[in-house]
Amino acid sequence: MNTATNPAIPVIEASPSKGTHLLERAVDPDPCEALPWLPCTLALDLPVVKFTVGDLLSLANGSIVETSYHQSSDLPLRVNGQLVGWTEFEVVGERLAVRLTDLS
């Protein structure tokens, strides 16, 4: 973890009544850069229409569940429950993946 702090960066400010003077302000580091190791949960929302408790109880190995997702539609991508972007399915080798198409 990087514990070094950013030095103050000089900022020049001008005011018509006071003239030009030099101020030093500390630049706040991006909090996301300090926590790259912090775990998070990625989730895709895949809508399933007309799914009942009876359908849930009848699920077995090999069952197919029809979704309301259209092949060309984008799916919402959430991180810890917060919408961060939109994705589409893609096949990479023999694996199913998602491609980020838009950031929120």
Sine and cosine of phi, psi and omega as CSV:
sin_phi,cos_phi,sin_psi,cos_psi,sin_omega,cos_omega
0.00,0.00,0.69,-0.72,-0.01,-1.00
-1.00,0.07,0.88,-0.47,-0.03,-1.00
-0.97,-0.25,0.06,1.00,-0.01,-1.00
-0.94,0.35,0.62,-0.79,0.03,-1.00
-0.98,-0.20,0.47,-0.89,0.03,-1.00
-0.97,0.23,0.71,-0.70,0.05,-1.00
-0.94,0.34,0.31,-0.95,0.03,-1.00
-0.91,0.42,0.64,-0.77,0.00,-1.00
-0.96,-0.26,0.80,-0.60,0.00,-1.00
-0.91,0.41,0.66,-0.75,0.01,-1.00
-0.79,-0.61,0.77,-0.64,0.02,-1.00
-0.99,-0.13,0.80,-0.60,0.04,-1.00
-0.87,-0.49,0.61,-0.79,0.03,-1.00
-0.86,-0.52,0.68,-0.73,0.05,-1.00
-0.72,-0.69,0.72,-0.70,-0.05,-1.00
-0.86,0.51,-0.58,0.82,-0.06,-1.00
-1.00,0.05,-0.47,0.88,-0.09,-1.00
-0.97,-0.25,-0.24,0.97,-0.06,-1.00
1.00,0.07,-0.20,-0.98,-0.03,-1.00
-0.99,-0.11,0.71,-0.70,0.06,-1.00
-0.59,-0.81,0.32,-0.95,-0.08,-1.00
-0.97,-0.24,0.79,-0.62,0.05,-1.00
-0.87,-0.49,0.49,-0.87,0.10,-0.99
-0.93,-0.37,0.79,-0.61,0.04,-1.00
-0.81,-0.58,0.66,-0.75,0.07,-1.00
-0.98,0.21,0.66,-0.75,0.04,-1.00
-1.00,-0.08,0.83,-0.56,0.00,-1.00
-0.97,0.26,0.77,-0.64,0.04,-1.00
-0.95,0.32,0.43,-0.91,0.05,-1.00
-0.93,0.38,0.84,-0.53,-0.05,-1.00
-0.88,0.47,-0.44,0.90,0.02,-1.00
-0.93,0.38,-0.51,0.86,0.00,-1.00
-0.95,0.31,-0.36,0.93,-0.02,-1.00
-1.00,0.09,-0.24,0.97,-0.10,-0.99
-0.79,-0.61,0.73,0.68,-0.04,-1.00
-0.93,0.37,-0.30,0.95,-0.03,-1.00
-1.00,0.06,-0.19,0.98,-0.08,-1.00
-0.92,0.39,0.84,-0.54,-0.02,-1.00
-0.94,0.33,0.47,-0.88,0.07,-1.00
-0.56,-0.83,0.27,-0.96,-0.03,-1.00
-0.93,-0.36,0.84,-0.54,0.08,-1.00
-0.99,-0.11,0.70,-0.72,-0.01,-1.00
-0.62,-0.78,0.61,-0.79,0.12,-0.99
-0.96,-0.29,0.69,-0.72,0.06,-1.00
-1.00,-0.05,0.93,-0.36,0.01,-1.00
-0.92,-0.40,0.97,-0.25,-0.08,-1.00
-0.94,0.34,0.68,-0.73,0.08,-1.00
-0.84,-0.55,0.87,-0.50,-0.05,-1.00
-0.99,-0.11,0.45,-0.89,0.08,-1.00
0.79,0.61,0.65,0.76,0.03,-1.00
-0.98,-0.17,0.80,-0.60,-0.08,-1.00
-0.92,-0.40,0.17,-0.99,0.08,-1.00
-0.88,0.47,-0.59,0.81,0.06,-1.00
-0.87,0.48,-0.65,0.76,0.06,-1.00
-0.89,0.45,-0.65,0.76,0.01,-1.00
-0.89,0.46,-0.70,0.72,-0.02,-1.00
-0.93,0.37,-0.42,0.91,-0.03,-1.00
-1.00,-0.03,0.05,1.00,0.02,-1.00
-0.91,0.42,0.65,-0.76,0.03,-1.00
-0.55,-0.84,0.16,-0.99,0.07,-1.00
-0.82,0.57,0.74,-0.67,0.01,-1.00
1.00,0.02,-0.08,1.00,0.04,-1.00
-0.90,0.43,0.56,-0.83,0.07,-1.00
-0.91,-0.41,0.78,-0.63,0.00,-1.00
-0.94,-0.34,0.87,-0.49,0.00,-1.00
-0.98,0.20,0.70,-0.72,0.01,-1.00
-0.94,-0.34,0.21,-0.98,0.08,-1.00
-1.00,-0.03,0.15,0.99,0.03,-1.00
-0.96,0.27,0.79,-0.61,0.09,-1.00
-1.00,-0.03,0.57,-0.82,-0.10,-1.00
-0.79,0.61,-0.56,0.83,-0.05,-1.00
-0.99,-0.14,0.07,1.00,-0.01,-1.00
-0.99,0.12,0.52,-0.85,0.09,-1.00
-1.00,0.07,0.58,-0.82,0.02,-1.00
-0.95,-0.30,0.61,-0.79,0.04,-1.00
-0.94,0.33,0.67,-0.74,0.07,-1.00
-0.95,-0.32,0.81,-0.59,-0.02,-1.00
-0.87,-0.49,0.60,-0.80,0.12,-0.99
-0.88,-0.47,0.88,-0.48,-0.06,-1.00
0.77,0.64,0.64,0.77,0.07,-1.00
1.00,0.04,-0.17,0.99,-0.03,-1.00
-0.99,-0.16,0.74,-0.67,0.01,-1.00
-0.91,0.41,0.82,-0.57,0.01,-1.00
-0.87,-0.49,-0.28,0.96,0.00,-1.00
0.05,-1.00,-0.14,-0.99,-0.02,-1.00
-0.80,-0.60,0.58,-0.82,-0.08,-1.00
-0.72,-0.70,0.24,-0.97,0.14,-0.99
-0.72,-0.70,0.49,-0.87,0.01,-1.00
-0.95,0.31,0.52,-0.85,0.04,-1.00
-0.48,-0.88,0.54,-0.84,0.05,-1.00
-0.99,-0.15,0.81,-0.58,0.04,-1.00
-0.87,-0.49,0.96,-0.29,-0.10,-1.00
0.91,0.43,-0.89,-0.46,0.05,-1.00
-0.95,-0.31,0.25,0.97,-0.06,-1.00
-0.90,-0.43,0.49,-0.87,0.09,-1.00
-1.00,0.00,0.75,-0.67,-0.03,-1.00
-0.70,-0.71,0.09,-1.00,0.10,-0.99
-0.82,-0.58,0.61,-0.79,0.06,-1.00
-0.96,-0.29,0.76,-0.65,0.04,-1.00
-0.95,0.30,0.84,-0.54,-0.04,-1.00
-0.95,-0.30,-0.39,0.92,-0.04,-1.00
-0.33,-0.94,0.67,-0.75,0.10,-1.00
-0.99,-0.11,0.60,-0.80,0.02,-1.00
-1.00,0.10,0.00,0.00,0.00,0.00
